[in-house]
């Protein structure tokens, strides 16, 4: 199974970036790949939402203290 990693700006992002990130996540899932992200807000959050909307698998890596 192919994994594709996405990392980008966290926090508040412009609406246009939100839409692009969600579409990228969706396309990754539709191609049958696993989306891997940093697990935070912003670009990574919306990519994950896009992938999940297409029933994709998302793996997020977060740092625990």
TORMI-699679 format. One record per residue: residue number from 1; residue in three letters; x, y, z of N, C-alpha, C in turn. Coordinates in pm, 1 decimal. Example, Ala and Ser with C-alpha at 12.3 -4.5 7.8 and 13.67 -1.06 7.14 Angstrom:
+--------+-------+----------+----------+----------+----------+----------+----------+----------+----------+----------+
: vexmar : vexse :     n.c1 :     n.c2 :     n.c3 :    ca.c1 :    ca.c2 :    ca.c3 :     c.c1 :     c.c2 :     c.c3 :
+--------+-------+----------+----------+----------+----------+----------+----------+----------+----------+----------+
:      1 :   ALA :   1319.0 :   -569.0 :    780.0 :   1230.0 :   -450.0 :    780.0 :   1320.0 :   -330.0 :    780.0 :
:      2 :   SER :   1285.0 :   -225.0 :    708.0 :   1367.0 :   -106.0 :    714.0 :   1290.0 :      3.0 :    787.0 :
+--------+-------+----------+----------+----------+----------+----------+----------+----------+----------+----------+
REM end
This chain:
+--------+-------+----------+----------+----------+----------+----------+----------+----------+----------+----------+
: vexmar : vexse :     n.c1 :     n.c2 :     n.c3 :    ca.c1 :    ca.c2 :    ca.c3 :     c.c1 :     c.c2 :     c.c3 :
+--------+-------+----------+----------+----------+----------+----------+----------+----------+----------+----------+
:      1 :   UNK :     84.6 :   -117.3 :      0.0 :      0.0 :      0.0 :      0.0 :     89.6 :    124.3 :      0.0 :
:      2 :   UNK :     56.8 :    219.1 :    -82.6 :    132.5 :    342.2 :    -96.1 :     92.8 :    441.5 :     12.0 :
:      3 :   UNK :    189.7 :    505.1 :     74.8 :    164.4 :    610.8 :    172.5 :    212.8 :    743.8 :    117.3 :
:      4 :   UNK :    133.6 :    846.7 :    133.3 :    170.4 :    980.7 :     88.4 :    164.0 :   1073.3 :    208.3 :
:      5 :   UNK :    274.7 :   1141.3 :    235.8 :    282.5 :   1233.2 :    348.6 :    251.0 :   1375.6 :    307.6 :
:      6 :   UNK :    173.3 :   1442.7 :    389.6 :    137.9 :   1583.5 :    368.1 :    172.5 :   1659.7 :    494.8 :
:      7 :   UNK :    241.5 :   1770.1 :    476.8 :    268.8 :   1860.3 :    588.5 :    248.4 :   2001.7 :    537.5 :
:      8 :   UNK :    201.1 :   2088.2 :    622.9 :    176.1 :   2225.5 :    580.2 :    146.9 :   2314.1 :    698.3 :
:      9 :   UNK :    101.4 :   2432.6 :    669.1 :     74.2 :   2532.8 :    771.1 :    -31.5 :   2483.4 :    868.5 :
:     10 :   UNK :     -4.6 :   2500.1 :    996.6 :   -105.8 :   2468.1 :   1097.2 :   -173.0 :   2597.7 :   1141.5 :
:     11 :   UNK :   -279.7 :   2584.0 :   1217.5 :   -354.4 :   2701.8 :   1261.3 :   -454.2 :   2745.9 :   1155.6 :
:     12 :   UNK :   -488.5 :   2873.4 :   1161.3 :   -584.6 :   2928.1 :   1065.8 :   -521.9 :   2937.1 :    926.9 :
:     13 :   UNK :   -596.2 :   2891.4 :    828.1 :   -550.2 :   2899.2 :    689.6 :   -658.5 :   2966.5 :    606.0 :
:     14 :   UNK :   -619.3 :   3029.7 :    495.8 :   -719.1 :   3093.3 :    409.6 :   -818.5 :   2990.7 :    354.4 :
:     15 :   UNK :   -940.1 :   3037.1 :    325.8 :  -1045.4 :   2949.5 :    275.0 :  -1001.6 :   2874.6 :    149.8 :
:     16 :   UNK :   -931.2 :   2940.9 :     59.6 :   -886.2 :   2876.2 :    -64.3 :   -791.9 :   2759.9 :    -33.8 :
:     17 :   UNK :   -702.5 :   2778.4 :     63.6 :   -609.8 :   2671.9 :    101.3 :   -684.0 :   2556.1 :    166.7 :
:     18 :   UNK :   -785.4 :   2588.1 :    244.4 :   -870.9 :   2487.1 :    307.7 :   -931.7 :   2397.5 :    199.9 :
:     19 :   UNK :   -987.4 :   2458.5 :     95.7 :  -1052.7 :   2382.8 :    -11.3 :   -952.9 :   2297.1 :    -88.9 :
:     20 :   UNK :   -835.7 :   2351.6 :   -118.3 :   -733.0 :   2277.2 :   -191.6 :   -683.3 :   2159.6 :   -107.8 :
:     21 :   UNK :   -657.9 :   2183.4 :     19.6 :   -609.1 :   2076.4 :    107.4 :   -710.1 :   1962.6 :    116.9 :
:     22 :   UNK :   -836.6 :   1997.2 :    130.5 :   -940.5 :   1893.4 :    139.5 :   -948.7 :   1812.1 :      9.8 :
:     23 :   UNK :   -937.6 :   1878.2 :   -102.0 :   -942.2 :   1808.5 :   -231.2 :   -820.4 :   1717.5 :   -249.1 :
:     24 :   UNK :   -704.2 :   1763.1 :   -206.5 :   -583.5 :   1680.0 :   -215.6 :   -600.1 :   1554.0 :   -131.0 :
:     25 :   UNK :   -648.9 :   1569.7 :     -9.0 :   -671.3 :   1453.2 :     77.0 :   -769.5 :   1355.3 :     14.8 :
:     26 :   UNK :   -875.1 :   1408.1 :    -43.0 :   -976.1 :   1323.3 :   -107.8 :   -915.4 :   1246.2 :   -224.4 :
:     27 :   UNK :   -836.5 :   1313.6 :   -306.6 :   -774.6 :   1248.0 :   -422.6 :   -676.0 :   1139.5 :   -380.2 :
:     28 :   UNK :   -602.4 :   1164.6 :   -273.5 :   -510.0 :   1062.4 :   -222.5 :   -588.7 :    937.1 :   -185.3 :
:     29 :   UNK :   -700.3 :    955.0 :   -114.6 :   -782.4 :    840.1 :    -74.2 :   -843.5 :    770.1 :   -194.6 :
:     30 :   UNK :   -892.5 :    847.1 :   -291.8 :   -954.7 :    785.8 :   -409.6 :   -854.9 :    704.4 :   -491.4 :
:     31 :   UNK :   -727.5 :    738.6 :   -482.1 :   -623.0 :    662.3 :   -552.6 :   -580.6 :    538.5 :   -474.1 :
:     32 :   UNK :   -636.4 :    520.4 :   -353.0 :   -607.0 :    402.1 :   -273.6 :   -483.0 :    413.0 :   -187.2 :
:     33 :   UNK :   -429.1 :    533.7 :   -173.2 :   -309.8 :    552.9 :    -91.2 :   -349.7 :    588.2 :     52.1 :
:     34 :   UNK :   -257.2 :    568.7 :    144.2 :   -274.7 :    607.2 :    283.5 :   -220.9 :    749.2 :    299.6 :
:     35 :   UNK :   -298.2 :    836.8 :    361.1 :   -253.4 :    972.6 :    388.8 :   -183.9 :    975.1 :    523.5 :
:     36 :   UNK :    -64.1 :   1030.7 :    527.2 :     10.6 :   1045.4 :    652.4 :     32.8 :   1193.8 :    676.8 :
:     37 :   UNK :     -5.2 :   1240.0 :    796.7 :      7.4 :   1381.8 :    828.4 :     71.2 :   1400.6 :    965.1 :
:     38 :   UNK :     98.0 :   1527.6 :    995.7 :    151.0 :   1563.2 :   1126.6 :     44.3 :   1566.5 :   1234.8 :
:     39 :   UNK :    -80.0 :   1553.8 :   1197.2 :   -187.7 :   1540.8 :   1294.9 :   -228.5 :   1668.7 :   1365.0 :
:     40 :   UNK :   -198.4 :   1785.4 :   1306.8 :   -238.8 :   1909.4 :   1371.3 :   -347.9 :   1977.5 :   1289.5 :
:     41 :   UNK :   -369.4 :   2104.2 :   1316.4 :   -474.4 :   2181.3 :   1250.4 :   -427.2 :   2231.1 :   1114.1 :
:     42 :   UNK :   -509.0 :   2310.6 :   1049.8 :   -471.0 :   2374.0 :    923.9 :   -469.7 :   2277.8 :    806.6 :
:     43 :   UNK :   -364.4 :   2283.8 :    726.9 :   -353.0 :   2201.8 :    606.3 :   -369.5 :   2053.9 :    638.1 :
:     44 :   UNK :   -303.0 :   2006.9 :    741.7 :   -308.5 :   1864.1 :    774.4 :   -447.5 :   1820.6 :    817.5 :
:     45 :   UNK :   -517.3 :   1905.0 :    891.6 :   -654.4 :   1874.6 :    933.0 :   -747.0 :   1860.9 :    812.4 :
:     46 :   UNK :   -738.2 :   1955.9 :    718.7 :   -830.5 :   1953.6 :    605.9 :   -795.3 :   1846.7 :    503.7 :
:     47 :   UNK :   -668.2 :   1813.0 :    490.2 :   -631.1 :   1697.2 :    406.8 :   -691.1 :   1570.5 :    466.5 :
:     48 :   UNK :   -682.2 :   1558.8 :    598.0 :   -737.4 :   1440.9 :    666.1 :   -888.9 :   1433.1 :    648.6 :
:     49 :   UNK :   -956.4 :   1545.8 :    661.5 :  -1101.4 :   1547.1 :    642.8 :  -1139.4 :   1506.5 :    500.6 :
:     50 :   UNK :  -1062.9 :   1553.9 :    402.5 :  -1089.3 :   1516.7 :    264.3 :  -1071.9 :   1367.6 :    242.0 :
:     51 :   UNK :   -965.0 :   1311.8 :    297.3 :   -940.3 :   1168.0 :    283.1 :  -1050.8 :   1086.2 :    349.4 :
:     52 :   UNK :  -1091.3 :   1127.5 :    468.8 :  -1197.4 :   1054.6 :    538.3 :  -1330.2 :   1064.3 :    464.8 :
:     53 :   UNK :  -1355.3 :   1176.8 :    397.9 :  -1480.6 :   1190.8 :    322.5 :  -1488.0 :   1092.7 :    206.9 :
:     54 :   UNK :  -1371.5 :   1044.0 :    163.4 :  -1365.0 :    944.9 :     55.4 :  -1335.5 :    805.9 :    110.9 :
:     55 :   UNK :  -1362.1 :    786.9 :    240.5 :  -1340.2 :    658.1 :    309.2 :  -1194.9 :    612.9 :    304.8 :
:     56 :   UNK :  -1102.8 :    709.4 :    307.0 :   -960.4 :    677.4 :    304.9 :   -905.7 :    649.9 :    443.4 :
:     57 :   UNK :   -784.4 :    597.7 :    445.1 :   -713.3 :    570.2 :    569.9 :   -616.2 :    684.6 :    595.8 :
:     58 :   UNK :   -621.6 :    740.4 :    717.2 :   -534.5 :    850.6 :    757.0 :   -452.9 :    807.2 :    877.3 :
:     59 :   UNK :   -322.5 :    826.9 :    870.4 :   -233.0 :    801.4 :    982.9 :   -171.1 :    935.5 :   1020.1 :
:     60 :   UNK :   -190.6 :    977.0 :   1145.8 :   -136.3 :   1105.1 :   1191.5 :    -33.3 :   1082.0 :   1300.4 :
:     61 :   UNK :     76.0 :   1153.2 :   1289.7 :    184.4 :   1143.0 :   1385.6 :    183.3 :   1267.0 :   1473.7 :
:     62 :   UNK :    176.6 :   1247.9 :   1602.3 :    179.4 :   1360.1 :   1695.6 :    287.6 :   1335.1 :   1799.7 :
:     63 :   UNK :    343.4 :   1443.1 :   1849.2 :    446.8 :   1433.3 :   1951.4 :    380.5 :   1435.2 :   2087.4 :
:     64 :   UNK :    410.0 :   1336.6 :   2168.6 :    356.1 :   1330.7 :   2304.4 :    466.2 :   1369.3 :   2403.1 :
:     65 :   UNK :    427.5 :   1444.4 :   2500.0 :    526.1 :   1485.7 :   2603.5 :    519.7 :   1393.3 :   2721.3 :
+--------+-------+----------+----------+----------+----------+----------+----------+----------+----------+----------+
REM end
